[in-house]
Amino acid sequence: MKIQLPFIYSAEAVVGRKKNSQTLNYLGTVEADIREITSATAPIAVSWASTNSANRQHHVRVFDGGFYVPAAKLQRDAGNFPASMLSSVSRLNEEAAHGIAVMHGYVLGQPAWHDLSKFTGPTPKDVPKTDDIKTLVSSQEETDRAAAEEVANGLVSIDGILYRRVEEPVLAVSNHLLRGSPNVSVSIHTGPRRYGAPINLDEGVRVSDPLNTKFFPLTEMGRALDAAHGFGIRVDPQIEGEPQVHIPVVFTFDAEFDAAARTAEYAFEGLKAGIARFDRRTVEAWVDIRERYWSYLATGDRSIIEDLASEALPELHELVGSIDPTAAAAIEAGLGDWGEGTISVAFGEGLKR
C-alpha cells in the first residue's frame, strides 16, 4: 500500500518582499510502500491497563521480529486512524495529524505540532510556499526528511489500521519534576532508551541519567516499584496491576547490560558540556570512553560495553567525584545496576533537577 507521510522542517530564508531572513516551518512529504497484514499475523505480545481513565487499554503487537503499536496518539482512537488516510495528506484529520506528530517526536504545544495539523487535511491553512523563497540561508529539510523516511519505513497496516514500529516495551522508572514537584512515575516505555529520548512527550519526561531513570523487564513490576519507592518521594504508577505478557519468548531485554550501556552513554553525553572543568587525566579518560562507545554503536560489540563497565567507567567515577558529585552518583548508580549490586546513593545527593 502506497502512503504519503507528512513532516515539518524549518528553514531560514528571505521570502516575498522581505529584506531580512526569517525562520519558517515548511511542509514536506515522503512516500513509502507499507505492508498490509492481518492481526493473526501480528498477535498481541503484551497488554495492560493504564491508570489514565481516558485512555485505559493498551497493547503491543509483534510482527516479523519487531514491535508495533497503533499510530493514533491515544490507543483508544486506533480505529479512527486507518492506513488509507495516508493515501494523501489532504485526507488527514486533526486526530491523525496528532498521531503523526507523536511519530516524529514533536512536542505538544510547539510550532511543529500545530503546523502539521494546519498544513494538512482538506483545508490547509497558512502553508508557506517554497516558491516564495528568494534566498535560502539554511534548511533542515534533508535531515528531517531522512528521519521521516525512517518513520515511514516502520509503518504497517494491520486489519486496515495504521501501526508504527517501536522499541521492545520495558518498565520505566522515572524520577523527574512534574509541574514543579518531585515525582517518580512507573510506566511502560516503547521508545528509545538513549539519554534525552522522550518517555512522556506531553509532560516533558525524558530519559535521564542511570540514577534517575531505570528500566526493567515487563515481568519485574515488583522490582520496578521497589526502585521507585526507594527515592523516598511520591510514586505515580501509571499501570494498573501488572502487564499481561502473552508471548514471553519475544522479550529479550537485558536490564544489566542496558544499565552498563546507558552509563557509558551518560559518561559521554552527560559530561560533554562541562568537560573543560576537569584536569587532563579526566579529559583523556572521557575521550577514551567516548571513542569506545562510538565503536560500540557502530559494531554492536557487547564486549566493548562490558570492558568499559569493568575498568574505564569505575576509573572515571573516581576522577569526577570531587568536581561533580552529581555525575559521579549517576555513574555509580549505573555501575551498581550493571553489577546487580545495591545502589547506596542518597536521593538528595543524586537528584539532577
SVG drawing of the C-alpha trace seen along z (x, -y; Angstrom):
<svg xmlns="http://www.w3.org/2000/svg" viewBox="-12 -45 58 63">
<polyline fill="none" stroke="black" stroke-width="0.4" points="0.0,0.0 1.5,-3.4 1.3,-6.2 2.4,-9.8 3.8,-10.8 4.0,-14.5 6.6,-16.1 7.6,-19.6 11.1,-21.1 12.4,-24.6 14.3,-26.8 15.9,-30.3 15.1,-32.3 14.3,-35.6 10.8,-35.4 8.5,-37.5 9.2,-41.2 11.0,-40.9 14.6,-42.2 15.7,-40.2 15.7,-36.4 13.3,-34.7 12.9,-31.1 9.7,-29.4 8.2,-25.9 7.6,-24.2 5.6,-21.0 7.4,-18.1 6.2,-14.6 7.9,-11.2 6.4,-8.3 6.6,-4.7 5.0,-1.3 3.9,0.3 2.9,3.9 -0.8,4.9 -1.3,7.8 -3.9,9.2 -3.9,9.4 -3.5,13.1 0.0,12.4 0.8,9.8 -0.5,11.1 -0.6,9.1 2.6,9.7 1.7,7.6 -1.3,5.7 -2.0,3.6 -4.5,1.2 -3.4,-2.4 -4.4,-4.4 -5.5,-7.1 -9.2,-6.6 -9.4,-8.4 -7.0,-6.0 -7.0,-2.8 -6.4,0.2 -3.0,0.6 -1.3,3.3 1.8,4.0 1.8,6.4 4.7,8.4 5.4,8.9 8.5,10.0 10.8,9.6 9.5,6.0 7.1,4.5 4.2,2.3 1.6,0.0 -1.4,-1.8 -0.3,-5.0 -3.0,-7.1 -1.8,-9.4 -4.2,-7.6 -4.7,-3.9 -8.4,-4.3 -8.6,-6.1 -6.7,-3.4 -9.7,-2.7 -10.0,-6.3 -6.6,-6.2 -6.9,-3.8 -3.9,-3.3 -5.8,-4.5 -5.9,-8.0 -2.2,-8.3 -3.0,-7.9 -2.8,-11.7 -2.0,-14.4 -5.3,-16.0 -7.2,-13.2 -5.8,-13.7 -7.9,-15.0 -6.6,-16.7 -6.6,-13.5 -4.4,-11.7 -2.1,-14.7 -1.6,-14.4 -0.7,-10.8 1.9,-11.6 3.3,-14.4 3.9,-11.7 5.7,-9.5 8.1,-12.4 8.6,-13.3 7.0,-16.8 6.3,-18.3 2.7,-19.1 2.2,-22.9 5.3,-23.7 5.0,-25.1 5.7,-21.9 2.9,-20.1 0.4,-22.8 1.7,-23.3 1.4,-19.7 -2.4,-20.0 -2.6,-23.4 -0.7,-22.4 -2.5,-19.2 -6.1,-18.0 -8.8,-19.0 -8.5,-22.7 -4.8,-23.5 -4.2,-27.0 -1.3,-29.4 1.1,-27.0 4.4,-28.7 5.3,-28.1 8.9,-27.3 8.3,-29.2 8.3,-32.4 11.8,-31.9 14.2,-34.4 17.3,-33.5 17.7,-30.2 20.1,-30.8 19.8,-27.3 17.4,-24.4 16.7,-21.3 14.8,-19.6 17.5,-17.0 17.9,-15.9 14.2,-15.9 13.4,-14.1 15.8,-11.3 14.2,-11.0 10.7,-10.9 11.7,-8.2 12.9,-6.1 9.5,-6.6 7.6,-5.7 9.6,-2.5 8.4,-1.4 4.7,-1.7 2.4,1.2 -1.3,1.7 -2.9,4.3 -6.5,5.1 -6.6,1.7 -5.4,-0.2 -2.1,-2.1 0.6,-0.8 4.1,-2.1 7.2,-0.2 8.6,-0.8 11.3,0.5 10.9,3.5 8.5,2.5 10.1,2.2 9.1,0.8 10.4,-2.7 11.0,-4.2 11.5,-8.0 12.5,-10.4 11.6,-13.9 9.8,-17.1 6.1,-17.1 4.7,-20.6 7.4,-21.7 7.1,-18.9 9.3,-15.8 7.6,-12.7 8.6,-9.1 6.5,-7.6 6.3,-3.9 5.2,-3.3 5.7,-1.1 8.1,-2.7 8.2,-1.7 10.7,-4.4 14.5,-4.6 16.3,-4.3 19.0,-6.7 20.0,-9.7 17.5,-12.6 14.9,-10.4 11.3,-11.2 9.4,-9.0 6.3,-11.2 6.3,-13.9 3.2,-15.7 4.8,-16.0 8.3,-16.6 9.7,-13.5 12.9,-12.2 15.4,-9.5 17.8,-10.9 21.0,-9.6 21.2,-6.0 20.3,-7.2 17.1,-9.0 15.9,-6.7 15.8,-2.9 14.4,-0.2 13.2,3.2 11.8,6.2 8.0,6.3 7.9,9.3 9.6,7.4 7.0,5.0 7.9,5.7 11.5,4.6 10.4,1.5 8.1,0.4 10.8,1.1 13.2,-1.1 10.5,-3.8 9.8,-3.8 13.5,-3.9 13.6,-7.5 11.5,-8.4 9.1,-10.7 5.6,-10.3 5.3,-7.4 2.9,-7.6 2.2,-4.1 0.8,-4.6 -0.1,-0.9 -3.0,0.8 -1.8,4.1 0.8,5.8 1.2,6.0 -0.1,9.2 2.7,10.8 1.1,13.1 4.2,14.2 7.1,14.3 9.7,15.6 9.8,12.4 11.0,10.3 14.8,10.3 15.6,7.1 18.8,7.4 18.5,4.9 22.0,5.3 23.7,4.8 21.3,1.9 22.4,0.2 26.1,0.5 25.4,-0.8 23.4,-3.7 26.1,-4.5 28.7,-4.6 26.5,-6.9 25.8,-9.2 29.5,-9.4 30.0,-10.8 26.8,-12.8 26.2,-13.9 29.8,-15.3 30.3,-16.7 29.1,-20.3 31.3,-20.8 34.3,-18.6 36.6,-21.6 36.2,-21.8 38.3,-18.7 42.0,-18.0 43.9,-16.4 43.7,-12.9 40.0,-13.1 39.5,-14.5 41.7,-11.7 39.6,-9.1 36.4,-10.7 37.7,-10.8 38.7,-7.1 35.1,-6.3 33.6,-8.4 35.7,-6.7 34.9,-3.2 31.2,-4.0 31.1,-5.2 32.7,-1.9 30.0,0.0 27.3,-1.9 29.0,-1.2 29.6,2.5 27.2,3.7 30.0,5.5 28.8,6.1 32.3,6.8 33.1,3.1 30.5,2.1 31.5,4.9 35.1,3.8 34.1,0.1 31.9,1.1 34.7,3.3 37.5,0.7 37.1,-2.7 33.8,-3.7 34.8,-3.0 38.0,-5.0 36.0,-7.9 33.7,-7.7 36.7,-8.2 38.1,-11.0 35.0,-13.2 33.8,-12.6 35.4,-15.6 34.4,-18.0 30.9,-16.8 29.3,-14.7 26.0,-14.5 27.7,-13.0 29.6,-10.6 26.4,-9.5 24.8,-8.8 27.8,-6.7 27.8,-4.8 24.1,-4.0 24.5,-2.7 27.5,-0.5 25.5,0.7 22.7,1.9 25.3,3.5 26.8,5.4 23.4,6.3 24.6,4.5 22.8,2.2 22.8,-1.4 23.9,-3.4 23.5,-6.9 21.0,-9.0 18.2,-10.7 19.1,-14.3 22.7,-13.7 21.9,-12.4 18.8,-14.5 19.7,-16.3 16.6,-18.5"/>
</svg>
